């Protein structure tokens, strides 16, 4: 496969065969979501279940949106997946090709997106950019969209796990952050970009000071590493890299970060945003913090640690692929362009 006449290099060989960063002007953004638009629910990873599924449908229909999903989506299951590979890929592609669908919302993460990533019609997404949401296993879809379609997508809460609970106080922040990013009504006339909101009293830690601009790329650490060496891998040159993970012991985090370092990723990024690395074991949490500081504390680029993104109720929506400015001294991440179209 060739891009702009250059042979694509294996990601693992990035230190000796550099892949040029995607030019800023080549990325497209989807239309902002407004009442009357159609939202398509999908289960590309783990199965959809009730009552959370129905609660989200009711919530969004109450706001004036049309919500659709494949017949039998709830309860559709194959082993630990939300259906067969054929069913899940067909579902995504059907909605990517449907001009009426304006947002594709995964019900939840889990496992399985990488099994079907090579079947996704990214040409259809490039032709008609749509809001694609989700996090965790959906990192694979975001990376694929950035690499093959060059469309801004949204690393965000999902229907079943999070957004159906927006009325609960502990979920208010992530609902507000999601709304800020994708809903047309949240943008003022003439607005250009915004600062990603940080929960009050929850300022990230400066690990390395400074400012940097670049495209925001990344997501779940284990998925970022899994796609290395494939045609879907992240292109790190000049990027603002953001990472998070859940239930991974410190030694695995260490191993993942070793792979990023040995592949030359840390030598190419313009800045780093570290989100939550959630674990119920306090000892593991302490060890993971040490590992993160070992790898990122000596970089020559700005690094923020403890940013509110990941497997937590403090899960800010980040426009994957958008141009941003990281200010590690102030602890802020500014989106430099509207990640949605308002016309």
N, C-alpha and C positions, 0 to 999 in steps of 0.2 A: 504494500500500500504506500502511496506517495502523497505528501502534502507539499504543495507549492514546488513540486519538482525535486524535493529533497527526500532521500530515503529515510524512513523512520528508523531511528536507532532503538535498540532495546534499552529500556529504562535503566537496567543494571549497568549499562555501559556509558551512562550519562557523563561520567567524569572524563571520558576520552572522546565522546561523540555528542556534542552539545546540541540539543534541539532548541531552535530559536523560540523565544516566548511569543505568544499570540499577540498581534498588534492590538492596541486598545480599541481602535475604531471598528474592528471586525466583530465584536460582541453585540448581540441583539438583546433587547429586553421585551418581555411580554406586556400585554395590556393589563392595567390595574383592574382589580376585581370590583364590580359594582352590582347592586341588586338587579335581579333579572338574569344574571349570567348563570351558566351551567357549570356545576362542579361534578367531576367524575371521581368516584371512589374506587380505589384499586387495592388488591392484596398481593403485592409482588414478592412479599417475604413470608411472614407467618400468617396464619389464618385469621379471618375476621370473625368476631364473636359479638353476641349481644350480652347485656343491654347497652353497652357503650356505643356500638355502631348506630343503633336506632336513636340514641340520645343526640348524637352529632347531626344526624339527618334532620331531626326535629328542630334542633337549634338553628341550623342554616336555612331551612325552609321558613322558619319564623322570621328570619332576617330578609326574606325576599329572594333567596336563591333557589334555583332548580338543582336538585341533587339526584344523580343517577348512579347506577352500579349494575354489574352483570347479574342476571338472574342466578340465584343460588350462591352469590358471593359469600354471604354469611354461612359459615359452616363448611364451605368448600375446603377440602384438606387432602393433602397427600404427604404422609409421614409428618414431618415438622413444618411443611410448607403450606402456603395458602392455595394449593392447587398444583397441577402438573406444570412443567416448564412451558409446554405449549399453551395452556390456558392463561398463564400469567403474562407471557410475552404478547399473546394475541390481544389480551385486555388492554395493555399499555398502548400498543400500536394502533388499535382501533380508536382510542381516544386522542392519540397524537394526530391522527388523520381527520378527526371530526372537527370541522370549523366552528361548531356550536360550543364545544367544550373550551372553557377559558381557564380552568384550574384542574390539575390532576393531583388528587390528595390521597396518598397511601394511608390506609387505616392504621398501620403500625409497622415497626421494623421487624427484626428477628434475623432470619437467615434466608439466602436464596437469590438475592438480586444478581450476584455475580454469575450464577448459572445461566442467566438469560440476557446478560448485558450485550452479547454479540448478536442478539436477535432484535434489538431495539432499532426502530426506524428514526434515527437521528436526523435524516434528511427532512422528514416531515416536521420535526420540531424546528429546524432551521427555517423552513418555509413558512411556518405558522407558530411563532413562539408562544408558549402557554406557561402559566405559572405551574411549576413543579415543586412540590413541597416535600418535607420529610427529613429525617436524620438517621443516625445509626447505620443500619444496613443500606439505607438509601443514599449513603455517601457514594456508593458505586454508580448510581444513576446520575448524581451531580457531576462526578468526575467525567463520566462518559459524555454528558451534555456539553461540558466545557471543552472537552477535547475534540468531539466530532461535530457538534452543532454550533459551538461558540454562542450559547444562549445563557443568560443569567438565570439561575434557579435559586431556590430558597432552602437553606439548611434551617429547618424549623420544626416546631412541635407538629404532631400528627393527630388525626381525628380521634382514634380510640384511646390512645395512651394519655392524651393531654387536653386537646382543644374542646372536647365535649364538657369539660369541667371548668370552663372559663368563669363561671359564677362563684367558684370557690376562692376565697381570699389567697390561698397559697398558689393558685394558678393564674391569678390576675396579671402578674408581670408578663408571663410568656404570651398570654392572649393579647395583651396590649402591644407587645413587641411584634407579634405576627401581624396584627392589624395595621400597625405603623408602616410595615414594609409592603403589604400587598393590596390594601383597600384604597380605592380612589378617593374616598371621602376623607382620608387622613392627610392628604396633601393640600397645602395652601396654594393659591394661584401664584405662579412664578417661583415656587419652591424648587431648589436644586439640591438634592441630597439631604442628609440628616446625620446627627450623631446617634449611634446605637445607644439606647437607654441602658443605664446600669441601675440595679436595685439600690435604693437608699441605704447607705451604710455598708455597702458591699463593693468597695472600690478594689479593682485588681491590683496585684503587686507588681511593681517595676522590677524586672530582673536585669534588664539591660536598658539604659536610657536612650533617648533619641526619637527622631521622627522618620517615617518612611512611607512612600506611596507605592501601590502596586495592586494587582488583581488579587482578590481574596479567594484563596483556594484551599481545599483540605476537607476536614470533617473527622470522621471516626478513624483513629490511628490504625487500627488493625485492617480496615478496608483500604486506606491509603497504601499501606505496605503490601497488601494482597495483590493490588493491581500493578505494582512495580514490575517491569519487564513485559508488560502487555501494551497493546495499542490504545488502551483506555487510561494509561497512567497519567498522573498529574504532570504538567510541565512547570517545573518550579522556578525557572529563571525569572527573577524580578518580582516574584509573587509575595504576597503577605500570606504566610502559611498559618492556618488555624487547625488545632488538633484537640480531640477529647476522646475518652474511652470509658468503659464501664466493666467492672468485675474482672479486670485483668491484674494478676499479681505483678509485683514490681519487677521480677526477673523477666517477664514477658515484655513489659513496657521497655525495659532496658534493651532487650533483643530487637524489638521493633525500631527503636531509635538508633541502635547500632547500624541497622540496615539502611536507614535514611542517611546517616552520616557517611557510611562506606560507599553509598551510591552517589555521593556528591550533592545531595539535596540541600544540606545545611550551608554549603558554600555558595549556593545560587539564590536563595530566597532573600528578599529585601527586609523582612521582618517576620516576627512570630507572635501568635496569640494562642496561649494555652488555656483551654477551658477546664472543665471538671474531669477528674479521673476517679469516678465514683466507685467506692468499695465500702462494705460494712465493717471491714477489719481495720481498726485504727492503726495497728502495726504496719499493715500493708500500705495504708494511706501515707504514713510517715516515710516509709521506704520509697514509695513512688515519688513523693515530693523531692527527696534527695536525688533520685535518678534524673528527674526533670531538670533540676538545678545543675547536675553534673554535665548534662548535654547542652543545655541552652544558656547557662550562666556566663559562658566564656565566648559567646558569639560576638561578632563585630556589628551586629544589627540590632534594632530595638526588639525587646522581648517583654511581653506582658504575661503574667501568670495569674490564674484564678479568675479568668474572664467568665461571665455568666453564660456559658453555652455547654450543652451536653445532656447527660442522662440525669437530669435534676429538674425541679420545678423552676429553677433559675436558668431557663433555656431561651436565650435571646434568639430571634430570627436573624440570620445573616445571609445577605444576598451573595450567593456563591458565584464568582466570576465577575463581580462588580469592582470598579476601581474604588479604593479606600485609602484613607490616610491613618496610619497608626501613630499615636503620640504616647509613647511609653512613659514619659515624664508626667503627663497629665492623666494617664490611665484611660485614654479615650480611643474609640474607633469611629472615624467619620466616613460615611458613605458619600463619595464625591459626586455621584450622579444619581438621579432617580432610577431605581432598579426596575421600575415599571413605566409603561407609557400611559400618559393621561389624556391623549387626544382621542 
